[in-house]
Amino acid sequence: MSKAVPIDPAADGIEEGKRLIRLDGEKGLSLAERIANSFNRLTWRTPLHSFRLRGRFPLKLLAVPSDPIIGDQRAGQALLDRRILFGGEAIPVPALNFATLAAAPGLVTHLHSFAWLRDLSTVATRQQGAPIAEAIMRKWLAAHADNVGGIAWRYDIVGRRILFWAAHAPLILSSNDIVYRSTVLNALARFARHVERGADRAPPGLARVAAWAGVVAAGLLIPGGSLRRQFGEEGLTRALGAAFYDDGGTIDRSPSALLDGIALLALLRAVYEARREQAPLAIHTVLSRAVPALLGVTHGDGGLASWQGGLPVDAQRVAAIIEASGVRARPLRQARDWGYQRLAGGATVISVDAAPPPVSRLAEGGCASTLAFELSDGPHRVIVNCGGARHPGLTIPPALADGLRTSAAHSTLVLGDTNSTAVHTDGSLGRGVAEVEIDRQETEAGSRLEASHDGYLRKFGLLHRRLIMLSADGREVRGEDILLPGGRRRSSRAARFAVRFHLAPGIEVTPTADGLGALLRIPDGALWQFRAKGAQLASEESLWVDPRGRPVETVQLVMSGESPAGGTSVSWILRRAG
């Protein structure tokens, strides 16, 4: 496996000075692109497309890659009990009907991609797992093998399915039924022909990477695939360059998506290893950059922070995927393009969203979270964001998922009860934050981050500037939220503001007698003192979406007040006691 040299702190680019980050003006796919993509999907069911999918099918695969990532043991055990478990939803295998499948988007993707094979392989021997995998496979083949269309044949899902079928071939190709085995291999060959013709039509980002990864895997594993492999590697290199920033982050700015991207590339690299071939340099380069970027948005417990609608993926899952990547590195403290800042001192870790939201065409589940932060004390999360907007389903109703994308669902300042970037009902992001200005300094005393955004400038004529200072020993965090007049358009009216601090579940809040502070007691942990100045302090109900996608009740501290047209300033301090 490839290994990266631990990052030199100077490589983080942490230095005095200012960095301006601009939001791409793209609003989504152009009309021509939407028409072309719709026309392409319509052609899937035509005789011409069916003819193009014909050809020789393999009698066997050239190799069987070993999946380097352990699956979910709980989900795997459920499969042994004839239940498919994902994100709080469960479907009995006997009741599974792919022709009329109605479930949350995440579960549908999980089923059609065959990612559940990883879970089954984790807990079952071939003798135990093959009958279950074959039963589900037969159901899928009956519904979709010859019916090209819909989500089952979406390019990115097809790419992932090729990888999972190959890596877990012992579970799906152990049958003595020659007709069944031929059907599986023929379907695999048809997938390869389908995806190599349309991988570049997959949405930009990781979806396109997944599509091209399927083309490459097919080229490596299906006999006679040398030209397909070369074509696929060229497309994959283009897709990686467009999906990842130079600092390792993904262009959709989602840590959970970045984790998925690392897992995808680790599995693809396993295909090369199975063939004793060298993976392209682009794969190694992306992995060596992506792992430090991912570690930059982990907490003291090793799990992910809840950014851009993602889940706070637990430390065990994160560690397993990083191990599979083969990269060893330290957390990236300043991701200039990806947009996250990491401050660390003592046992305290702070993660700050210091960039505009992703462009609208990449904003599925994207959030108006600019200048929000999360804070942890060792293994304990203290201040969080609600998270979970990317995972609508049974446990997170669509209406709630929409609410989780708002600025109010994040630990930041909200002005006039509006979002810093508009969140439209169709899921797109509208006007708002276009520029974020950053000034970061590191001294022996600690870290100082000052950042501002213009998301409220158009409507209120005010800039939001946030200052966060973390002491070197991590025992004190000082902050200030400032509203400053800016731009040509000056508002003459006052506006209500609220600075929200969503607390992790289980934290006990005790208000102080003067109403300007609160004691935050961490279960089996330390006591933090919170003090506010320049605003009224209150506690309100909140929620946090846990690693399984379930909303958990919690509390938020809210500093509220009214800003005059000329702006205002409020300050706060968190001090660790004991």
N, C-alpha and C positions, 0 to 999 in steps of 0.2 A: 504494500500500500504506500501511496505517496505521503510524505510528511512535510509540514511547513515549519520553518524555523520560527521560534517564538518572536513575536513582533517587538521591535525596538520602540519604546515609548515615544521617541521622537517621530516615529512614522505616523503617529496619530495626527500629527499636524496641530497639536494643541499649543497655541501661541497667542500672544497678545495681538489684537487687531480685530477687524470686522469682516464678516463674510455675508454676502448678499445672495440669497437663494430665491430664484424666480420660478413662479408656477408657469408651466407650459400652457399656452393659450388654447390647446386643442380641447374641443368640447365633446369629442366622441368620433365614432366612425362617420365618414362623409356619406352623403346620400348615395353617391356612386358605389362606395364600398358596401353599404347595406344592401343595395339592389343586387350587386354582384354576388354577395354571400347568400342571399335568399335564393337567387337563381341557381347557384351551385348546389344548395341543398335540395332544390326541386329536381335536379338532374340525377340525384342518387337513385331514384326509383325508375329511371328510364331504361329501356333495353340497351341503349348505348353504354351506360355506366355498368350495367350487369355484364355486358360483353367484355368490357375492359377489365373486369375482375376475374375473368376466366383465365385458366392456364394450368400448368402442371402443379400438382401439390406435392409437398415433400413426404417421403416415406418415414422420415425421422428428422430430428433436429441434430445439428452438428455438435452441439454441446448443451449441457444443462447448467446454467449459472447457479451459484449458491447465493440466496438472498442474504445480504450481510446485516440485515436489520431484524431484530426480534419483534414479533407481533404483540398484540394485546392479549395477554393470557386470559383475562376475563371474557373477552369476546370469543377467543378460541374455545374455551370451555363451554360457552353457550352453544357454539356450533356442534360440539360433541353431543350436546343435549338437543340437537336438531332445532336450534333457534339462531337467527342472525341478529346480532346485537350491535347497535351503532348509535352513538349520540343520544342515549336515553330511549331509543326506539328498539323494539324487538318484533321480528316477524318469524313465525314458525316455518321451518323449511317445507313441511307438507302443504302449507297454505300459500307458498310463494308462487305467484303467477306473473311472469315477466311481460306477458301481453297486456295486462291490465294493472301494472305496477303503479301504485299511488302512495307516495311517501315523501318525506322531506328531501330537498335537493341533495343534501349531503349523503343521505342513505342511498338514494338512487345512484349517485356517482360511485359510491362505495361498492354497490352490487354490480353495476355494469363494468367497472374497471377490474373486478375480481381481486381487489386489494384484500378482501377477507381471506384469501388463500394464505396470506402471511400469518394471520391469526391462527388459522387451523393448523398450519405446519408447526407453529410454536409449541402446541400442546399435544399433538397427535403423531403417532407413527404412521407410516404409509398404510399399513393394514387397517388402522383405525380411521384415518382421514379420507382415504380414497373413495369409499362408498358414499360418504357425505358430499365430497367435492363433485363426484360424478353425477349424483342425483341433481345437484343444483345446475351443473353444466348441461345436462340433458334438457332441463327446463329452459335454460337460456337459448340453447341451440334451436329448440323447437320454435321459439318465438322470434328469434332475431338472426339466425345464421343466414337465411336466404332472404330476409326482409331488410334491405339496406335503407336506413332512414332513422330519424329521431335521435334521441340522446345516446342510444346504444352505439351509433355509428359516428358520433361526434369525434372529430380528429384527435383531440387530446385524450379522450377516454379510450379510443382504439389504441393509441400509443402506449398508454399505461397497461392496457389489457395484454398487449403483446409481451411486455416485460414480465407481468405477473404469471401469465400462462407458461412462459419459458422457465422462470425461476422455480415454479412449483409444478413442473411437468409430471413428476412422479405421482402427484395426487390426481391429476386429470387424465393421464395416459397409461395407467396401470391395468386397464380393463383388457380382458381377453376378447372382447367384442370388436372384431376387425372393422365392422361398418362404423361403429362409434368412433374408434380411433381415427379412421380415415376422415370422418366428418370434422373432428377437431382440427386435424392437420390442414384440411382443405380450408376451413374457416380462418385459420392462422395465415395461410397464404393469401386469402382474399383481403384480410385486414391490411396486410403489407401493401398490396396493390392499391387499396383504397387510400391509405394514409399518405403514401408517397406521392400521390397525385394532388393532395390537398393540404399538406401540412402547413404551408404558408398562409392558408386561409383560416387557420385557427386564430383565436384572439391573441393579440400581442402579449408577451409576458410568458409565464410558466406554462400556460396552455399550449403555446406554440413550441416551447421547449419539449414538452411531453410528447407532442405529435412527432417531432423530428427524432426524439429518442427512440420511439417505436420503429421508425424507418431504419435507424442504425442497427437496432437490435435484430430486426428481421434480416438485414443484410449480413449480419454476422452469424446467424443461427440457421437460416434456411439455405440449403445447398444452391449454389449458383448465384450468390448474392453480392459478389464483389463490386459490381457497378452500383447496386443499390446502396451498399455501404458507403462508397465514395460520395454518391449523391447526398446521402443522408448526413454524412459528416460535414459537408459544405453547408447544408441547411441548418444543422444543429449549431455550428459555429456562428452563423448569422443570428439565430434565435437567442443564443446565449448573450451575444453582444448587445442585443436589444432589450433583454429581460433583466440584466443585472447592471447595476452601477459599477464604476471602477473601484468603489470602496467595499464592494461585496453585497450590498443590499439589493433587494428586488425593487423594480420600478413601481409596484403597487404599494410599497412601503409597509407590508404586512410581515411581522416576524414569524407568524405561523405559516405563511406562504413560503418564506425563506427556508424554514425548517423542512417543509415539504419539498422544496427545490433541491436541498442538499440530499435528502433521502432519495429522490429520483435519480440524481447524478451518481450517487453511490451504487444504486442498483444497476444502472447502465454500465458503470465501470466494472461491475462484477461479470457482466456479459463478456467484456474484453478479456478479463482474467480467465474466464472459462475457456476461451479460444486461445489463450496464451498470446494475446495481441496487446500492443501498447495503445492505451487510450489517447485521443488527441490532446494536445497541449491546452486547448481551450477548456476542457473539463477540469484538468488539474489547476489551472489558473483561477477559474471561478470558485472551486472548492476552497482553495487556499485563502481567498479573500472573503468568501461567504461565512466561514466558520467564525473568524474574529468578529465580523459584523453581528452575527447571531448572538455570540457570547456577550456583546455589548448591550443587549436588551434582556439579559437574564438578571434575576434577582439573587439575593444571598442564598435562597433555597435551591438555586440551579434551574428553576422554571422560568418560562417566558413572561414578560410583562404583557399586559393586555392592550396592544396598540392596533389601530386600524381594524377594529372589529374582530380581532383574533381571540383565541382562547389562551388562558394562562397555562400552556402545556406543562405537564409536570416534569420534574428534574430527571426522572428515570427515562422518560421518552426522549428528552433532549440529549441526555448523555449517550443513549444507544445510537442515535443518528450521528452524533459527532464522532463516536467511536468508529462507526461504519465509514465515515468520510476519510479516515486515516490522517486527518489534519490535527496537529497540536498547536495551539496558539493561545494568546492571552486576549481578553476582551478588547475590542476596539472602543476607545473612549470618545472619539469624535468622528462620526460618519457624516462628512460634509454633504455629500450628495443624497444619501439615504435619509439623512436628516435627524438622526438621534444622537443625543449627547449623554454620556455616562459620567457621573461624578461618584467617586468612591473615597471613603475615609473611615478608618477603623472597620467596624462591622456594618456600616451604613452604605447603602448603594442607592443612587438616585438615577432614574432614567427620564429624559426630557424629550418631548416631541418638539424639535426646533426647526420645522420646515412646513411648507404648505401641504395640504392633502394631495393625494395622487391626482393626476389629470383625470378628467371625467370618464374617459373610455376605459380606464383601469380601476375605477372606483367602486367595484362591487363590494359592498360592505365598508367602503371608505368612510372615514369619520372627520368631523370638524373639531379636531383635537389639538390644534396648534397651541403650543406653550403649556400644555398639560404635563404633569409629571407623576411618577410613581416612586415610592420609597420603601425600602425594606431594612430591617435591623437583623442582621444575621439570617437565620432561616425564617424569620417572621416578616410577612408583608404588613405594612402599616398604612400607607396611602396608596390607593389603586385607582384604576378607571373601571367602569362597569364592564366593558368588553363584550364579545359575543355576537356583534352585529352581523358577522359573516355566516352565522349558523342558524338561520331560521328553521324551525321544525316544530315538533310537538312540544318540546320543553321551552322553546323561545318562539312564541307566536310572531307572525310577520309584523304586526303593529308594534310589538315590543322591540323587535329587531330594529325597526325604523327609529324608535326613540333612543336606542343605544348608540346611534350614530351622531347624536346631537352634541353640541359643546357642553350642555348641562350634564351629560353622562360621563364627563371627564373632569379631572381635578385641575381646573383652570378657571379663569375669570369669564363670566358671561355678562354681556351688556345688553340691556333692554330686552331680556328674555329672548334673544335671537342667537343664531349660530354665527360663529366667526366666518364660516363658509356655508353657503346655502346648501341644504340637503333637500332635493326635490322628491316629490311623491313617486316618480318613476325610478328612483334609485340613483339618479345622476347627481353630481355635485355642481353647484352653480357658482355665482360670483362670491367673492370673499377674499381670503388671504391670497395675495399675489406676491408679497415680498416678506421675507423674514431676515432681520439683521441680527447678527450674533457678535458678541464680544466675550471671549473666554480667557481667563487668566489662571495660572497655576503658581502658587507660592508655597513656602514652607508652612504657612498658616492654614492652607487649605485650597479649595477650588472656588472660583467665582464665575458664574455664568450670568450674562445679561443679554436678553433677547427681546425683540419687539416684532409685532406683526401689524398689518394694515387691514385686517378683516373687518373692522368696524369703522374704517375711515369713510367709506362711501355714504353710509347711512347716518352716522353720528358725528363725523368729523373728528374722531378720536383714534389714536394709536394705543394699543395695549403693549406695555413694556413690563417684563417680569425679570426680577433679579433674584437669584438663588445663590446663597453662599453656604458651603459645607466645610466645617472645620476639619483639620487634618486627622483628628482622632475620631471623627464621625459622631460626636456627641451633641453637636449643635448645628441646626439648620436655620438660617435666617432668610427671610424672603420679603419682597416688596412687589406689589402690583400697582402699576401707575397707568393712569389714563392721561394722555397728552394730546392737546389740539394739534392737528396737522392737516396738510393738504390745502387746497384752495377753498374748499367748501367748509365753512364753519357753522356748526349748529348753534342755535341760540337757546335751545331747550335742555333741561336737565334730563338725565336718564338713570334708571335704576340699574345697579350692578349687583352681582353675586359672585363671590370667589368660593368655589366649592372644593372640598377635600373629602373624597369618598374613602371610607375606611374599610380595611379588610374585615371579613367576617370574624366574629368572636371578640373583637376589641371592645373593651368596656369603657364607656365614656362617662366621666363625672364632671359636670360643669363646676366652675369655681363660683364662689359667692358673689364676686363683683360682676359676673356675666361677661367677662372679657377673656376668659380662658377655659381650658378643660384639661382634665387628666386622662390620658389614654393608656389603659392597662392592657398589655399584650398577654394572652393566655400563656402561662408558663414562661413568660418573658419579662422584659423590662417595663418600666413606667416612663412614658414620655409626657412632658408638660407642653401644652400649646397655649400661646398667648397671641391676642389680636389687638391691633391698634388702628383706629380710623374707621371702624365699621362695627355694626352690631353682629354679635356671634350667636348662632343657634345651631341646634342639631335637628336633622330631618331624616326621614327614612330613605334608604337607598337599596341597591342590590348589586351583586357581583356575580358574574357568570363563571362557574367553576370549570376545571379542566374537562369535565364530561359534558359541558354545555348546559348545565342546569342553573337557573337563577337562584341565588342564595340571598336571603334578606340580610341587610347590614345597615350602617348608619353613615351619614355624611355631616361634616361640620360646614356651616355656611356663614361666611362673612358678607353681610349685605349693607347696602347704603345707596345714596343718590349722588351721582356725579354732576356737578354743574357743567355748563358748556365749556368752561376753561379747563376741565379735567380735575382729577383728584388722585390721591395716593393712599394706599392702605398697606400696613406692614404686619408681619407675623413672625413668630419664632417657635421652633420645636426644639426642646432641650431634653436630653436623655437623663433621667434621674437614677442614681444608684449604679 
